[in-house]
Amino acid sequence: MTWNFRTFKRMGIPGPTPIPIMGNFITLEKMGIRKADMMWIEKYGRIYGTFDGRQPNLLVADQELLKELFVKKFHFFPDRQVINGVNGDMEEAILNLKGEHWKNVRSLMTPTFTSGKLKKMFPLINKAGNALMEEMSQRIKSDSQLDMKRYFGGFTMDVIASTAFGIDVSSNKNPDDPFVKNAAELVNISLSSPIILMMRLTFKEILGNCMIFFFAGYETTASSLSLMTYEVARRPEIQERLYQEVEDVLGDEEPDFDNIGKLTYLDLCVNEALRMYPPVLRLDRVCVEDAELGSYKVPRGTFVSVPVYAIHHDPSLWENPEEFIPERFLPENKKGHAQFQFIPFGSGPRNCIGMRLGLLEIKMAFVHVIRKFKFSHSEKTKIPDNIDSSGLMSPKEMWLNVQHR
């Protein structure tokens, strides 16, 4: 029950002492991933070893070692940590694929997210944004306190349903369990929808990737929007500057592929929100053959994790890391950033394939709501410590005061 527990001592890598069978799970359960990773980095440095049960897990936060992990020696660490046989229909999703299978599917799916394809999605995203505004406008007539996680969730569901599946669901008009109401439609994929781009995949691959796009895209984008709005609601001066930029740059125009890139302050705020609240708390890889990271010899089969949240809150990389300061991402300030100190979507060949679509969704949704509404904290607003411990940065709810401008 303890035969792997000397792994990191043999490698000369420090780390917390594991207990039989459980490894370091108890600490993670008590403290949560975010606080545990930050504590361990402070105590053991930017490379340390923990145990998921009896499975060794090497945590890497050192910038030079991250360059090897993500880029220079990617061929030693190409796969993600996957337990085969427990993922159901998502077994064949790109997130869970390995080796050449992953490489082939990735190459088939990448054209789905080119600039040309994204431009065609803008009318659908704007339609979802307008539906979001209409539903919020109706709701605040009777109650100014809204759970923005729910409303942004409806928006992202509409975007994914329309862009990936060719389905018009209007989720925010159906608040009573929209997942149940619309889930049955997922099996009726229209042959004229963008999913046709994946026809060269097997049926299992199509099914798995449809589910990944729907569930992962829904949760991460809705959470990022909610957490960004939480921060903006705390800072009226930032909120007003965002509104003024949208007014000055767009006027009455709807956001599109060309003008959305002109909203430079919005871009700074989105990046800062993703720094403070990265969609996933850790990235993971698997060493597929004996390798070296720096001076460390890493045995085949070792799990390797990257503590994204801890890196994004490292005071040696970010001044006042717990403060929301969009100006960190001004071009003159970014010059001093290390290559891997900001990795909300991962890095290297296995970064998030839907990154560009996710960023566009966040920006377009925010343009729609900031034009029409003002946000502030309400008596129901909670500091976003009510985050799920699932590895995703996912608040259960986000109550804010919402008023018409």
ABEGO torsion letter per residue (X at the ends): XAAAAAAAAAAGBBEBBBBBGAEAAAAAAAAEAAAAAAAAAAAAEABBBBBBEABBBBBBABAAAAAAAAAAAAAABABBBBBBGAAEAAAABAAABBEAAAAAAAAAAAAAABAAAAAAAAAAAAAAAAAAAAAAAAAAAABABBBAAAAAAAAAAAAAAAAAAGBBAGAAABABGAAAAAAAAAABBBAABAAAAAAABBAAAAAAAAAAAAAAAAAAAAAAAAAAAAAAAABAAAAAAAAAAAAAAAEABBBBAAAAAABAAAAAAAAAAAAABBABABBBBBBABBBBBEABBBBBGBBBBBBAAAAAABAAABBGAABBBAAAABAAAAAABBAAABBAAEBEAABBAAAAAAAAAAAAAAAAAAAABBBBBBAABBBBABBBAAGBBBBABBBBBBBBX
